[in-house]
Amino acid sequence: MPSKPPTTKQIAYLRVLTEHTGRTFVTPRTSREASLEIRKLKATQPDSHLERRIERHEIADAIAAGPSDSSRVSDHELTGWGSTASWSQRS
């Protein structure tokens, strides 16, 4: 029997549950996977609002500090400003 994709209501409910619990989910490919994920999230103890806020701040600080972020453009890599900016060295 071919598997059916998750319904719109299942996806919407998953989003509500993840916001409430402070967890994430991988988008399910089937309705059965969505049901299993919903059951799992309903059984999860929700994070407190404070815990989620602290975690968001920690993540934002890590992204902002990010010296190991290899995709970040550094000031020494650019010359010029705005629409006239260009790479200072071509590879």
Secondary structure as a PSIPRED ss2 file (coil, helix, strand):
# PSIPRED VFORMAT (PSIPRED V4.0)

   1 M C   1.000  0.000  0.000
   2 P C   1.000  0.000  0.000
   3 S C   1.000  0.000  0.000
   4 K C   1.000  0.000  0.000
   5 P C   1.000  0.000  0.000
   6 P C   1.000  0.000  0.000
   7 T C   1.000  0.000  0.000
   8 T H   0.000  1.000  0.000
   9 K H   0.000  1.000  0.000
  10 Q H   0.000  1.000  0.000
  11 I H   0.000  1.000  0.000
  12 A H   0.000  1.000  0.000
  13 Y H   0.000  1.000  0.000
  14 L H   0.000  1.000  0.000
  15 R H   0.000  1.000  0.000
  16 V H   0.000  1.000  0.000
  17 L H   0.000  1.000  0.000
  18 T H   0.000  1.000  0.000
  19 E H   0.000  1.000  0.000
  20 H H   0.000  1.000  0.000
  21 T H   0.000  1.000  0.000
  22 G C   1.000  0.000  0.000
  23 R C   1.000  0.000  0.000
  24 T C   1.000  0.000  0.000
  25 F C   1.000  0.000  0.000
  26 V C   1.000  0.000  0.000
  27 T C   1.000  0.000  0.000
  28 P C   1.000  0.000  0.000
  29 R C   1.000  0.000  0.000
  30 T C   1.000  0.000  0.000
  31 S H   0.000  1.000  0.000
  32 R H   0.000  1.000  0.000
  33 E H   0.000  1.000  0.000
  34 A H   0.000  1.000  0.000
  35 S H   0.000  1.000  0.000
  36 L H   0.000  1.000  0.000
  37 E H   0.000  1.000  0.000
  38 I H   0.000  1.000  0.000
  39 R H   0.000  1.000  0.000
  40 K H   0.000  1.000  0.000
  41 L H   0.000  1.000  0.000
  42 K H   0.000  1.000  0.000
  43 A H   0.000  1.000  0.000
  44 T C   1.000  0.000  0.000
  45 Q C   1.000  0.000  0.000
  46 P C   1.000  0.000  0.000
  47 D C   1.000  0.000  0.000
  48 S C   1.000  0.000  0.000
  49 H H   0.000  1.000  0.000
  50 L H   0.000  1.000  0.000
  51 E H   0.000  1.000  0.000
  52 R H   0.000  1.000  0.000
  53 R H   0.000  1.000  0.000
  54 I H   0.000  1.000  0.000
  55 E H   0.000  1.000  0.000
  56 R H   0.000  1.000  0.000
  57 H H   0.000  1.000  0.000
  58 E H   0.000  1.000  0.000
  59 I H   0.000  1.000  0.000
  60 A H   0.000  1.000  0.000
  61 D H   0.000  1.000  0.000
  62 A H   0.000  1.000  0.000
  63 I H   0.000  1.000  0.000
  64 A H   0.000  1.000  0.000
  65 A H   0.000  1.000  0.000
  66 G C   1.000  0.000  0.000
  67 P C   1.000  0.000  0.000
  68 S C   1.000  0.000  0.000
  69 D C   1.000  0.000  0.000
  70 S C   1.000  0.000  0.000
  71 S C   1.000  0.000  0.000
  72 R C   1.000  0.000  0.000
  73 V C   1.000  0.000  0.000
  74 S C   1.000  0.000  0.000
  75 D H   0.000  1.000  0.000
  76 H H   0.000  1.000  0.000
  77 E H   0.000  1.000  0.000
  78 L E   0.000  0.000  1.000
  79 T E   0.000  0.000  1.000
  80 G C   1.000  0.000  0.000
  81 W C   1.000  0.000  0.000
  82 G H   0.000  1.000  0.000
  83 S H   0.000  1.000  0.000
  84 T H   0.000  1.000  0.000
  85 A C   1.000  0.000  0.000
  86 S E   0.000  0.000  1.000
  87 W E   0.000  0.000  1.000
  88 S C   1.000  0.000  0.000
  89 Q C   1.000  0.000  0.000
  90 R C   1.000  0.000  0.000
  91 S C   1.000  0.000  0.000
